[in-house]
Structures are given as C-alpha cells and as structure tokens.
C-alpha cells in the first residue's frame, strides 16, 4: 500500500534559508523516491508574501515545512529527521 504525503514549504523569494531548505528537501526526496515502495510525496511551495494569514503566522519562522498540514520544522531542515518522517 502506498502512502500519500503532502509537503508544504512556506517561505518567500530571496530567503537564503528557504533556498537551503529546497536543496535539502530535493535531496531527501530523491533518496526516498529511489527506495522500494516509496510513498507518493507531493511538494507545494507557498509564499508569505502572497498570503496574509501565512505571513501573520510564520513570518519570523521561515522556512517552515509542513507534513500533511502539521509543522514538521522551521528555519533549518534536518535531512535525517525529514527522511525518517517520510519513511514512517
């Protein structure tokens, strides 16, 4: 049975930590997708500049990574922790 996982990266253009987060996420997704029976993972990016409610909630914490709508981490994405969460 395949699991569906929705990742949401909340950030803004020009944010170097957001750029770093994208790099880590892409690397981890490549590893996980290469495994036998990987989950189906969809990544969506949202900008705090386009959504006032996101700006109000996360402006001081970007980048923020949500997994299935729940905050997984903010500021720096730990690849080991993300990999483990995607394999659960």
PyMOL Python script that loads the backbone (N, CA, C, O; Angstrom):
from pymol import cmd

cmd.read_pdbstr("""\
ATOM      1  N   UNK A   1       0.842  -1.181   0.000  1.00  0.00           N
ATOM      2  CA  UNK A   1       0.000   0.000   0.000  1.00  0.00           C
ATOM      3  C   UNK A   1       0.887   1.245   0.000  1.00  0.00           C
ATOM      4  O   UNK A   1       1.812   1.352   0.806  1.00  0.00           O
ATOM      5  N   UNK A   2       0.611   2.165  -0.885  1.00  0.00           N
ATOM      6  CA  UNK A   2       1.390   3.389  -0.980  1.00  0.00           C
ATOM      7  C   UNK A   2       0.764   4.472  -0.118  1.00  0.00           C
ATOM      8  O   UNK A   2      -0.455   4.638  -0.075  1.00  0.00           O
ATOM      9  N   UNK A   3       1.615   5.187   0.553  1.00  0.00           N
ATOM     10  CA  UNK A   3       1.140   6.315   1.358  1.00  0.00           C
ATOM     11  C   UNK A   3       1.267   7.599   0.559  1.00  0.00           C
ATOM     12  O   UNK A   3       2.203   7.755  -0.226  1.00  0.00           O
ATOM     13  N   UNK A   4       0.338   8.513   0.751  1.00  0.00           N
ATOM     14  CA  UNK A   4       0.401   9.835   0.137  1.00  0.00           C
ATOM     15  C   UNK A   4       0.832  10.831   1.203  1.00  0.00           C
ATOM     16  O   UNK A   4       0.232  10.908   2.276  1.00  0.00           O
ATOM     17  N   UNK A   5       1.875  11.591   0.900  1.00  0.00           N
ATOM     18  CA  UNK A   5       2.393  12.588   1.823  1.00  0.00           C
ATOM     19  C   UNK A   5       2.410  13.926   1.112  1.00  0.00           C
ATOM     20  O   UNK A   5       2.908  14.039  -0.008  1.00  0.00           O
ATOM     21  N   UNK A   6       1.868  14.933   1.763  1.00  0.00           N
ATOM     22  CA  UNK A   6       1.858  16.290   1.230  1.00  0.00           C
ATOM     23  C   UNK A   6       2.847  17.138   2.018  1.00  0.00           C
ATOM     24  O   UNK A   6       2.664  17.364   3.214  1.00  0.00           O
ATOM     25  N   UNK A   7       3.899  17.608   1.343  1.00  0.00           N
ATOM     26  CA  UNK A   7       4.838  18.542   1.946  1.00  0.00           C
ATOM     27  C   UNK A   7       4.479  19.945   1.483  1.00  0.00           C
ATOM     28  O   UNK A   7       4.159  20.158   0.313  1.00  0.00           O
ATOM     29  N   UNK A   8       4.532  20.895   2.397  1.00  0.00           N
ATOM     30  CA  UNK A   8       4.322  22.294   2.057  1.00  0.00           C
ATOM     31  C   UNK A   8       5.481  23.090   2.618  1.00  0.00           C
ATOM     32  O   UNK A   8       5.715  23.096   3.827  1.00  0.00           O
ATOM     33  N   UNK A   9       6.203  23.761   1.739  1.00  0.00           N
ATOM     34  CA  UNK A   9       7.303  24.622   2.148  1.00  0.00           C
ATOM     35  C   UNK A   9       6.811  26.058   2.108  1.00  0.00           C
ATOM     36  O   UNK A   9       6.409  26.564   1.060  1.00  0.00           O
ATOM     37  N   UNK A  10       6.849  26.705   3.261  1.00  0.00           N
ATOM     38  CA  UNK A  10       6.403  28.090   3.377  1.00  0.00           C
ATOM     39  C   UNK A  10       7.644  28.962   3.511  1.00  0.00           C
ATOM     40  O   UNK A  10       8.476  28.754   4.393  1.00  0.00           O
ATOM     41  N   UNK A  11       7.749  29.928   2.632  1.00  0.00           N
ATOM     42  CA  UNK A  11       8.907  30.806   2.645  1.00  0.00           C
ATOM     43  C   UNK A  11       8.609  32.085   1.901  1.00  0.00           C
ATOM     44  O   UNK A  11       7.474  32.561   1.885  1.00  0.00           O
ATOM     45  N   UNK A  12       9.653  32.646   1.275  1.00  0.00           N
ATOM     46  CA  UNK A  12       9.482  33.831   0.437  1.00  0.00           C
ATOM     47  C   UNK A  12      10.665  33.927  -0.507  1.00  0.00           C
ATOM     48  O   UNK A  12      11.727  33.366  -0.234  1.00  0.00           O
ATOM     49  N   UNK A  13      10.493  34.631  -1.612  1.00  0.00           N
ATOM     50  CA  UNK A  13      11.593  34.818  -2.550  1.00  0.00           C
ATOM     51  C   UNK A  13      12.745  35.578  -1.890  1.00  0.00           C
ATOM     52  O   UNK A  13      12.527  36.468  -1.067  1.00  0.00           O
ATOM     53  N   UNK A  14      13.970  35.215  -2.263  1.00  0.00           N
ATOM     54  CA  UNK A  14      15.139  35.903  -1.740  1.00  0.00           C
ATOM     55  C   UNK A  14      15.580  35.462  -0.362  1.00  0.00           C
ATOM     56  O   UNK A  14      16.500  36.050   0.207  1.00  0.00           O
ATOM     57  N   UNK A  15      14.954  34.451   0.181  1.00  0.00           N
ATOM     58  CA  UNK A  15      15.282  33.936   1.518  1.00  0.00           C
ATOM     59  C   UNK A  15      16.338  32.834   1.359  1.00  0.00           C
ATOM     60  O   UNK A  15      16.046  31.775   0.805  1.00  0.00           O
ATOM     61  N   UNK A  16      17.570  33.082   1.846  1.00  0.00           N
ATOM     62  CA  UNK A  16      18.631  32.083   1.666  1.00  0.00           C
ATOM     63  C   UNK A  16      18.353  30.797   2.437  1.00  0.00           C
ATOM     64  O   UNK A  16      18.740  29.718   1.987  1.00  0.00           O
ATOM     65  N   UNK A  17      17.693  30.889   3.587  1.00  0.00           N
ATOM     66  CA  UNK A  17      17.344  29.670   4.319  1.00  0.00           C
ATOM     67  C   UNK A  17      16.292  28.863   3.553  1.00  0.00           C
ATOM     68  O   UNK A  17      16.285  27.633   3.610  1.00  0.00           O
ATOM     69  N   UNK A  18      15.413  29.556   2.842  1.00  0.00           N
ATOM     70  CA  UNK A  18      14.411  28.867   2.025  1.00  0.00           C
ATOM     71  C   UNK A  18      15.093  28.140   0.869  1.00  0.00           C
ATOM     72  O   UNK A  18      14.714  27.021   0.524  1.00  0.00           O
ATOM     73  N   UNK A  19      16.099  28.780   0.273  1.00  0.00           N
ATOM     74  CA  UNK A  19      16.871  28.130  -0.792  1.00  0.00           C
ATOM     75  C   UNK A  19      17.568  26.884  -0.262  1.00  0.00           C
ATOM     76  O   UNK A  19      17.573  25.841  -0.916  1.00  0.00           O
ATOM     77  N   UNK A  20      18.155  26.996   0.923  1.00  0.00           N
ATOM     78  CA  UNK A  20      18.804  25.831   1.550  1.00  0.00           C
ATOM     79  C   UNK A  20      17.789  24.723   1.810  1.00  0.00           C
ATOM     80  O   UNK A  20      18.078  23.547   1.590  1.00  0.00           O
ATOM     81  N   UNK A  21      16.601  25.100   2.277  1.00  0.00           N
ATOM     82  CA  UNK A  21      15.554  24.116   2.566  1.00  0.00           C
ATOM     83  C   UNK A  21      15.150  23.372   1.297  1.00  0.00           C
ATOM     84  O   UNK A  21      14.975  22.154   1.322  1.00  0.00           O
ATOM     85  N   UNK A  22      15.000  24.093   0.193  1.00  0.00           N
ATOM     86  CA  UNK A  22      14.649  23.456  -1.088  1.00  0.00           C
ATOM     87  C   UNK A  22      15.693  22.420  -1.482  1.00  0.00           C
ATOM     88  O   UNK A  22      15.352  21.331  -1.945  1.00  0.00           O
ATOM     89  N   UNK A  23      16.951  22.757  -1.300  1.00  0.00           N
ATOM     90  CA  UNK A  23      18.037  21.844  -1.643  1.00  0.00           C
ATOM     91  C   UNK A  23      17.985  20.578  -0.799  1.00  0.00           C
ATOM     92  O   UNK A  23      18.118  19.474  -1.327  1.00  0.00           O
ATOM     93  N   UNK A  24      17.794  20.729   0.496  1.00  0.00           N
ATOM     94  CA  UNK A  24      17.710  19.569   1.399  1.00  0.00           C
ATOM     95  C   UNK A  24      16.497  18.714   1.052  1.00  0.00           C
ATOM     96  O   UNK A  24      16.602  17.491   0.971  1.00  0.00           O
ATOM     97  N   UNK A  25      15.360  19.345   0.850  1.00  0.00           N
ATOM     98  CA  UNK A  25      14.136  18.599   0.534  1.00  0.00           C
ATOM     99  C   UNK A  25      14.311  17.827  -0.770  1.00  0.00           C
ATOM    100  O   UNK A  25      13.944  16.655  -0.846  1.00  0.00           O
ATOM    101  N   UNK A  26      14.860  18.462  -1.784  1.00  0.00           N
ATOM    102  CA  UNK A  26      15.057  17.789  -3.076  1.00  0.00           C
ATOM    103  C   UNK A  26      15.970  16.579  -2.927  1.00  0.00           C
ATOM    104  O   UNK A  26      15.712  15.530  -3.516  1.00  0.00           O
ATOM    105  N   UNK A  27      17.022  16.717  -2.151  1.00  0.00           N
ATOM    106  CA  UNK A  27      17.959  15.615  -1.938  1.00  0.00           C
ATOM    107  C   UNK A  27      17.288  14.447  -1.215  1.00  0.00           C
ATOM    108  O   UNK A  27      17.435  13.292  -1.614  1.00  0.00           O
ATOM    109  N   UNK A  28      16.559  14.756  -0.158  1.00  0.00           N
ATOM    110  CA  UNK A  28      15.872  13.708   0.613  1.00  0.00           C
ATOM    111  C   UNK A  28      14.805  13.039  -0.251  1.00  0.00           C
ATOM    112  O   UNK A  28      14.678  11.815  -0.229  1.00  0.00           O
ATOM    113  N   UNK A  29      14.039  13.818  -1.007  1.00  0.00           N
ATOM    114  CA  UNK A  29      13.002  13.234  -1.866  1.00  0.00           C
ATOM    115  C   UNK A  29      13.606  12.312  -2.907  1.00  0.00           C
ATOM    116  O   UNK A  29      13.030  11.265  -3.204  1.00  0.00           O
ATOM    117  N   UNK A  30      14.744  12.670  -3.465  1.00  0.00           N
ATOM    118  CA  UNK A  30      15.404  11.808  -4.449  1.00  0.00           C
ATOM    119  C   UNK A  30      15.787  10.475  -3.821  1.00  0.00           C
ATOM    120  O   UNK A  30      15.614   9.426  -4.440  1.00  0.00           O
ATOM    121  N   UNK A  31      16.303  10.506  -2.604  1.00  0.00           N
ATOM    122  CA  UNK A  31      16.672   9.270  -1.904  1.00  0.00           C
ATOM    123  C   UNK A  31      15.447   8.408  -1.622  1.00  0.00           C
ATOM    124  O   UNK A  31      15.445   7.207  -1.892  1.00  0.00           O
ATOM    125  N   UNK A  32      14.404   9.033  -1.074  1.00  0.00           N
ATOM    126  CA  UNK A  32      13.208   8.292  -0.681  1.00  0.00           C
ATOM    127  C   UNK A  32      12.507   7.710  -1.904  1.00  0.00           C
ATOM    128  O   UNK A  32      12.033   6.574  -1.871  1.00  0.00           O
ATOM    129  N   UNK A  33      12.441   8.481  -2.970  1.00  0.00           N
ATOM    130  CA  UNK A  33      11.770   8.002  -4.185  1.00  0.00           C
ATOM    131  C   UNK A  33      12.527   6.862  -4.857  1.00  0.00           C
ATOM    132  O   UNK A  33      11.937   6.117  -5.639  1.00  0.00           O
ATOM    133  N   UNK A  34      13.813   6.710  -4.572  1.00  0.00           N
ATOM    134  CA  UNK A  34      14.613   5.642  -5.162  1.00  0.00           C
ATOM    135  C   UNK A  34      14.467   4.317  -4.409  1.00  0.00           C
ATOM    136  O   UNK A  34      14.951   3.285  -4.876  1.00  0.00           O
ATOM    137  N   UNK A  35      13.810   4.336  -3.261  1.00  0.00           N
ATOM    138  CA  UNK A  35      13.636   3.131  -2.455  1.00  0.00           C
ATOM    139  C   UNK A  35      12.524   2.254  -3.015  1.00  0.00           C
ATOM    140  O   UNK A  35      11.715   2.700  -3.829  1.00  0.00           O
ATOM    141  N   UNK A  36      12.494   1.001  -2.571  1.00  0.00           N
ATOM    142  CA  UNK A  36      11.394   0.109  -2.923  1.00  0.00           C
ATOM    143  C   UNK A  36      10.124   0.595  -2.227  1.00  0.00           C
ATOM    144  O   UNK A  36      10.145   0.910  -1.037  1.00  0.00           O
ATOM    145  N   UNK A  37       9.034   0.653  -2.962  1.00  0.00           N
ATOM    146  CA  UNK A  37       7.715   1.052  -2.446  1.00  0.00           C
ATOM    147  C   UNK A  37       7.762   2.393  -1.716  1.00  0.00           C
ATOM    148  O   UNK A  37       7.362   2.484  -0.555  1.00  0.00           O
ATOM    149  N   UNK A  38       8.246   3.425  -2.390  1.00  0.00           N
ATOM    150  CA  UNK A  38       8.300   4.734  -1.731  1.00  0.00           C
ATOM    151  C   UNK A  38       6.906   5.328  -1.593  1.00  0.00           C
ATOM    152  O   UNK A  38       5.998   4.981  -2.347  1.00  0.00           O
ATOM    153  N   UNK A  39       6.739   6.232  -0.619  1.00  0.00           N
ATOM    154  CA  UNK A  39       5.461   6.930  -0.522  1.00  0.00           C
ATOM    155  C   UNK A  39       5.315   7.882  -1.710  1.00  0.00           C
ATOM    156  O   UNK A  39       6.305   8.247  -2.344  1.00  0.00           O
ATOM    157  N   UNK A  40       4.101   8.273  -2.003  1.00  0.00           N
ATOM    158  CA  UNK A  40       3.859   9.292  -3.009  1.00  0.00           C
ATOM    159  C   UNK A  40       3.941  10.639  -2.301  1.00  0.00           C
ATOM    160  O   UNK A  40       3.109  10.955  -1.451  1.00  0.00           O
ATOM    161  N   UNK A  41       4.941  11.421  -2.657  1.00  0.00           N
ATOM    162  CA  UNK A  41       5.174  12.694  -1.976  1.00  0.00           C
ATOM    163  C   UNK A  41       4.944  13.834  -2.959  1.00  0.00           C
ATOM    164  O   UNK A  41       5.498  13.853  -4.059  1.00  0.00           O
ATOM    165  N   UNK A  42       4.120  14.777  -2.540  1.00  0.00           N
ATOM    166  CA  UNK A  42       3.851  15.974  -3.322  1.00  0.00           C
ATOM    167  C   UNK A  42       4.392  17.168  -2.548  1.00  0.00           C
ATOM    168  O   UNK A  42       4.143  17.304  -1.351  1.00  0.00           O
ATOM    169  N   UNK A  43       5.134  18.030  -3.236  1.00  0.00           N
ATOM    170  CA  UNK A  43       5.687  19.228  -2.608  1.00  0.00           C
ATOM    171  C   UNK A  43       5.028  20.460  -3.207  1.00  0.00           C
ATOM    172  O   UNK A  43       4.995  20.637  -4.425  1.00  0.00           O
ATOM    173  N   UNK A  44       4.503  21.308  -2.330  1.00  0.00           N
ATOM    174  CA  UNK A  44       3.908  22.576  -2.723  1.00  0.00           C
ATOM    175  C   UNK A  44       4.659  23.680  -1.997  1.00  0.00           C
ATOM    176  O   UNK A  44       5.003  23.539  -0.823  1.00  0.00           O
ATOM    177  N   UNK A  45       4.911  24.771  -2.692  1.00  0.00           N
ATOM    178  CA  UNK A  45       5.540  25.924  -2.052  1.00  0.00           C
ATOM    179  C   UNK A  45       4.535  27.050  -1.933  1.00  0.00           C
ATOM    180  O   UNK A  45       3.750  27.302  -2.846  1.00  0.00           O
ATOM    181  N   UNK A  46       4.570  27.725  -0.793  1.00  0.00           N
ATOM    182  CA  UNK A  46       3.690  28.870  -0.534  1.00  0.00           C
ATOM    183  C   UNK A  46       4.556  30.020  -0.039  1.00  0.00           C
ATOM    184  O   UNK A  46       5.497  29.812   0.727  1.00  0.00           O
ATOM    185  N   UNK A  47       4.240  31.220  -0.474  1.00  0.00           N
ATOM    186  CA  UNK A  47       4.990  32.408  -0.073  1.00  0.00           C
ATOM    187  C   UNK A  47       4.201  33.212   0.941  1.00  0.00           C
ATOM    188  O   UNK A  47       2.995  33.411   0.793  1.00  0.00           O
ATOM    189  N   UNK A  48       4.890  33.672   1.970  1.00  0.00           N
ATOM    190  CA  UNK A  48       4.232  34.529   2.956  1.00  0.00           C
ATOM    191  C   UNK A  48       3.895  35.892   2.356  1.00  0.00           C
ATOM    192  O   UNK A  48       3.097  36.640   2.921  1.00  0.00           O
ATOM    193  N   UNK A  49       4.498  36.215   1.218  1.00  0.00           N
ATOM    194  CA  UNK A  49       4.198  37.490   0.565  1.00  0.00           C
ATOM    195  C   UNK A  49       2.864  37.458  -0.166  1.00  0.00           C
ATOM    196  O   UNK A  49       2.295  38.505  -0.474  1.00  0.00           O
ATOM    197  N   UNK A  50       2.364  36.255  -0.443  1.00  0.00           N
ATOM    198  CA  UNK A  50       1.115  36.099  -1.178  1.00  0.00           C
ATOM    199  C   UNK A  50      -0.087  35.800  -0.290  1.00  0.00           C
ATOM    200  O   UNK A  50      -1.218  35.760  -0.775  1.00  0.00           O
ATOM    201  N   UNK A  51       0.141  35.592   0.997  1.00  0.00           N
ATOM    202  CA  UNK A  51      -0.940  35.159   1.882  1.00  0.00           C
ATOM    203  C   UNK A  51      -0.757  35.801   3.251  1.00  0.00           C
ATOM    204  O   UNK A  51       0.164  35.455   3.992  1.00  0.00           O
ATOM    205  N   UNK A  52      -1.634  36.731   3.577  1.00  0.00           N
ATOM    206  CA  UNK A  52      -1.535  37.460   4.843  1.00  0.00           C
ATOM    207  C   UNK A  52      -1.594  36.531   6.054  1.00  0.00           C
ATOM    208  O   UNK A  52      -0.882  36.752   7.033  1.00  0.00           O
ATOM    209  N   UNK A  53      -2.429  35.501   6.002  1.00  0.00           N
ATOM    210  CA  UNK A  53      -2.534  34.604   7.160  1.00  0.00           C
ATOM    211  C   UNK A  53      -1.236  33.830   7.365  1.00  0.00           C
ATOM    212  O   UNK A  53      -0.826  33.601   8.503  1.00  0.00           O
ATOM    213  N   UNK A  54      -0.585  33.422   6.270  1.00  0.00           N
ATOM    214  CA  UNK A  54       0.726  32.760   6.401  1.00  0.00           C
ATOM    215  C   UNK A  54       1.760  33.738   6.940  1.00  0.00           C
ATOM    216  O   UNK A  54       2.573  33.373   7.789  1.00  0.00           O
ATOM    217  N   UNK A  55       1.739  34.967   6.460  1.00  0.00           N
ATOM    218  CA  UNK A  55       2.683  35.985   6.932  1.00  0.00           C
ATOM    219  C   UNK A  55       2.493  36.224   8.430  1.00  0.00           C
ATOM    220  O   UNK A  55       3.467  36.282   9.180  1.00  0.00           O
ATOM    221  N   UNK A  56       1.240  36.363   8.862  1.00  0.00           N
ATOM    222  CA  UNK A  56       0.954  36.599  10.284  1.00  0.00           C
ATOM    223  C   UNK A  56       1.442  35.443  11.149  1.00  0.00           C
ATOM    224  O   UNK A  56       1.948  35.649  12.252  1.00  0.00           O
ATOM    225  N   UNK A  57       1.288  34.242  10.644  1.00  0.00           N
ATOM    226  CA  UNK A  57       1.602  33.059  11.446  1.00  0.00           C
ATOM    227  C   UNK A  57       3.082  32.666  11.402  1.00  0.00           C
ATOM    228  O   UNK A  57       3.636  32.239  12.415  1.00  0.00           O
ATOM    229  N   UNK A  58       3.725  32.806  10.238  1.00  0.00           N
ATOM    230  CA  UNK A  58       5.056  32.224  10.064  1.00  0.00           C
ATOM    231  C   UNK A  58       6.170  33.203   9.705  1.00  0.00           C
ATOM    232  O   UNK A  58       7.295  32.758   9.474  1.00  0.00           O
ATOM    233  N   UNK A  59       5.923  34.502   9.645  1.00  0.00           N
ATOM    234  CA  UNK A  59       6.911  35.459   9.149  1.00  0.00           C
ATOM    235  C   UNK A  59       8.265  35.348   9.849  1.00  0.00           C
ATOM    236  O   UNK A  59       9.303  35.505   9.206  1.00  0.00           O
ATOM    237  N   UNK A  60       8.267  35.088  11.126  1.00  0.00           N
ATOM    238  CA  UNK A  60       9.525  35.012  11.886  1.00  0.00           C
ATOM    239  C   UNK A  60      10.157  33.627  11.858  1.00  0.00           C
ATOM    240  O   UNK A  60      11.257  33.446  12.381  1.00  0.00           O
ATOM    241  N   UNK A  61       9.492  32.654  11.264  1.00  0.00           N
ATOM    242  CA  UNK A  61       9.951  31.259  11.333  1.00  0.00           C
ATOM    243  C   UNK A  61      10.385  30.672  10.000  1.00  0.00           C
ATOM    244  O   UNK A  61      10.866  29.539   9.975  1.00  0.00           O
ATOM    245  N   UNK A  62      10.237  31.392   8.886  1.00  0.00           N
ATOM    246  CA  UNK A  62      10.509  30.781   7.580  1.00  0.00           C
ATOM    247  C   UNK A  62      11.973  30.405   7.432  1.00  0.00           C
ATOM    248  O   UNK A  62      12.859  31.059   7.984  1.00  0.00           O
ATOM    249  N   UNK A  63      12.209  29.350   6.684  1.00  0.00           N
ATOM    250  CA  UNK A  63      11.241  28.478   6.042  1.00  0.00           C
ATOM    251  C   UNK A  63      10.564  27.547   7.052  1.00  0.00           C
ATOM    252  O   UNK A  63      11.155  27.153   8.057  1.00  0.00           O
ATOM    253  N   UNK A  64       9.325  27.216   6.756  1.00  0.00           N
ATOM    254  CA  UNK A  64       8.553  26.277   7.566  1.00  0.00           C
ATOM    255  C   UNK A  64       8.178  25.117   6.659  1.00  0.00           C
ATOM    256  O   UNK A  64       7.706  25.323   5.541  1.00  0.00           O
ATOM    257  N   UNK A  65       8.387  23.899   7.138  1.00  0.00           N
ATOM    258  CA  UNK A  65       7.991  22.714   6.382  1.00  0.00           C
ATOM    259  C   UNK A  65       6.849  22.028   7.103  1.00  0.00           C
ATOM    260  O   UNK A  65       6.965  21.647   8.268  1.00  0.00           O
ATOM    261  N   UNK A  66       5.741  21.876   6.388  1.00  0.00           N
ATOM    262  CA  UNK A  66       4.585  21.148   6.907  1.00  0.00           C
ATOM    263  C   UNK A  66       4.557  19.771   6.266  1.00  0.00           C
ATOM    264  O   UNK A  66       4.844  19.628   5.078  1.00  0.00           O
ATOM    265  N   UNK A  67       4.215  18.770   7.041  1.00  0.00           N
ATOM    266  CA  UNK A  67       3.962  17.436   6.511  1.00  0.00           C
ATOM    267  C   UNK A  67       2.502  17.129   6.790  1.00  0.00           C
ATOM    268  O   UNK A  67       2.074  17.051   7.942  1.00  0.00           O
ATOM    269  N   UNK A  68       1.750  16.958   5.718  1.00  0.00           N
ATOM    270  CA  UNK A  68       0.307  16.720   5.816  1.00  0.00           C
ATOM    271  C   UNK A  68      -0.379  17.758   6.693  1.00  0.00           C
ATOM    272  O   UNK A  68      -1.263  17.438   7.487  1.00  0.00           O
ATOM    273  N   UNK A  69       0.049  19.015   6.532  1.00  0.00           N
ATOM    274  CA  UNK A  69      -0.588  20.122   7.219  1.00  0.00           C
ATOM    275  C   UNK A  69      -0.072  20.436   8.607  1.00  0.00           C
ATOM    276  O   UNK A  69      -0.456  21.453   9.185  1.00  0.00           O
ATOM    277  N   UNK A  70       0.788  19.591   9.162  1.00  0.00           N
ATOM    278  CA  UNK A  70       1.329  19.809  10.505  1.00  0.00           C
ATOM    279  C   UNK A  70       2.774  20.284  10.399  1.00  0.00           C
ATOM    280  O   UNK A  70       3.533  19.798   9.560  1.00  0.00           O
ATOM    281  N   UNK A  71       3.150  21.230  11.247  1.00  0.00           N
ATOM    282  CA  UNK A  71       4.520  21.741  11.223  1.00  0.00           C
ATOM    283  C   UNK A  71       5.490  20.617  11.560  1.00  0.00           C
ATOM    284  O   UNK A  71       5.391  19.972  12.604  1.00  0.00           O
ATOM    285  N   UNK A  72       6.423  20.404  10.651  1.00  0.00           N
ATOM    286  CA  UNK A  72       7.492  19.426  10.872  1.00  0.00           C
ATOM    287  C   UNK A  72       8.717  20.134  11.452  1.00  0.00           C
ATOM    288  O   UNK A  72       9.315  19.668  12.422  1.00  0.00           O
ATOM    289  N   UNK A  73       9.080  21.262  10.845  1.00  0.00           N
ATOM    290  CA  UNK A  73      10.243  22.006  11.317  1.00  0.00           C
ATOM    291  C   UNK A  73      10.225  23.401  10.731  1.00  0.00           C
ATOM    292  O   UNK A  73       9.449  23.701   9.825  1.00  0.00           O
ATOM    293  N   UNK A  74      11.099  24.259  11.264  1.00  0.00           N
ATOM    294  CA  UNK A  74      11.257  25.594  10.721  1.00  0.00           C
ATOM    295  C   UNK A  74      12.726  26.006  10.817  1.00  0.00           C
ATOM    296  O   UNK A  74      13.509  25.388  11.538  1.00  0.00           O
ATOM    297  N   UNK A  75      13.081  27.040  10.092  1.00  0.00           N
ATOM    298  CA  UNK A  75      14.420  27.615   9.941  1.00  0.00           C
ATOM    299  C   UNK A  75      15.363  26.705   9.165  1.00  0.00           C
ATOM    300  O   UNK A  75      15.733  27.034   8.039  1.00  0.00           O
ATOM    301  N   UNK A  76      15.757  25.589   9.723  1.00  0.00           N
ATOM    302  CA  UNK A  76      16.690  24.682   9.036  1.00  0.00           C
ATOM    303  C   UNK A  76      16.074  23.284   8.965  1.00  0.00           C
ATOM    304  O   UNK A  76      15.574  22.757   9.960  1.00  0.00           O
ATOM    305  N   UNK A  77      16.122  22.698   7.771  1.00  0.00           N
ATOM    306  CA  UNK A  77      15.564  21.366   7.558  1.00  0.00           C
ATOM    307  C   UNK A  77      16.661  20.343   7.831  1.00  0.00           C
ATOM    308  O   UNK A  77      17.704  20.354   7.177  1.00  0.00           O
ATOM    309  N   UNK A  78      16.424  19.465   8.795  1.00  0.00           N
ATOM    310  CA  UNK A  78      17.372  18.396   9.121  1.00  0.00           C
ATOM    311  C   UNK A  78      17.074  17.217   8.194  1.00  0.00           C
ATOM    312  O   UNK A  78      15.999  16.624   8.285  1.00  0.00           O
ATOM    313  N   UNK A  79      18.008  16.866   7.303  1.00  0.00           N
ATOM    314  CA  UNK A  79      17.719  15.799   6.347  1.00  0.00           C
ATOM    315  C   UNK A  79      17.462  14.446   7.008  1.00  0.00           C
ATOM    316  O   UNK A  79      16.641  13.672   6.515  1.00  0.00           O
ATOM    317  N   UNK A  80      18.137  14.149   8.098  1.00  0.00           N
ATOM    318  CA  UNK A  80      17.940  12.868   8.786  1.00  0.00           C
ATOM    319  C   UNK A  80      16.521  12.801   9.358  1.00  0.00           C
ATOM    320  O   UNK A  80      15.834  11.788   9.230  1.00  0.00           O
ATOM    321  N   UNK A  81      16.105  13.882   9.980  1.00  0.00           N
ATOM    322  CA  UNK A  81      14.762  13.922  10.576  1.00  0.00           C
ATOM    323  C   UNK A  81      13.676  13.870   9.502  1.00  0.00           C
ATOM    324  O   UNK A  81      12.664  13.191   9.678  1.00  0.00           O
ATOM    325  N   UNK A  82      13.877  14.581   8.392  1.00  0.00           N
ATOM    326  CA  UNK A  82      12.900  14.559   7.308  1.00  0.00           C
ATOM    327  C   UNK A  82      12.820  13.171   6.681  1.00  0.00           C
ATOM    328  O   UNK A  82      11.727  12.658   6.441  1.00  0.00           O
ATOM    329  N   UNK A  83      13.950  12.578   6.420  1.00  0.00           N
ATOM    330  CA  UNK A  83      13.987  11.225   5.840  1.00  0.00           C
ATOM    331  C   UNK A  83      13.223  10.247   6.734  1.00  0.00           C
ATOM    332  O   UNK A  83      12.429   9.443   6.245  1.00  0.00           O
ATOM    333  N   UNK A  84      13.463  10.318   8.032  1.00  0.00           N
ATOM    334  CA  UNK A  84      12.768   9.424   8.975  1.00  0.00           C
ATOM    335  C   UNK A  84      11.261   9.666   8.961  1.00  0.00           C
ATOM    336  O   UNK A  84      10.481   8.716   9.017  1.00  0.00           O
ATOM    337  N   UNK A  85      10.849  10.924   8.888  1.00  0.00           N
ATOM    338  CA  UNK A  85       9.414  11.238   8.873  1.00  0.00           C
ATOM    339  C   UNK A  85       8.748  10.702   7.608  1.00  0.00           C
ATOM    340  O   UNK A  85       7.607  10.243   7.658  1.00  0.00           O
ATOM    341  N   UNK A  86       9.445  10.756   6.483  1.00  0.00           N
ATOM    342  CA  UNK A  86       8.874  10.276   5.239  1.00  0.00           C
ATOM    343  C   UNK A  86       8.824   8.758   5.173  1.00  0.00           C
ATOM    344  O   UNK A  86       8.030   8.194   4.420  1.00  0.00           O
ATOM    345  N   UNK A  87       9.651   8.108   5.941  1.00  0.00           N
ATOM    346  CA  UNK A  87       9.677   6.639   5.953  1.00  0.00           C
ATOM    347  C   UNK A  87       8.741   6.041   6.979  1.00  0.00           C
ATOM    348  O   UNK A  87       8.497   4.835   6.945  1.00  0.00           O
ATOM    349  N   UNK A  88       8.207   6.834   7.890  1.00  0.00           N
ATOM    350  CA  UNK A  88       7.312   6.309   8.948  1.00  0.00           C
ATOM    351  C   UNK A  88       6.067   5.699   8.373  1.00  0.00           C
ATOM    352  O   UNK A  88       5.216   5.215   9.119  1.00  0.00           O
TER     353      UNK A  88
END
""", "prot")
cmd.dss("prot")
cmd.show_as("cartoon", "prot")
cmd.util.cbc("prot")
cmd.orient("prot")
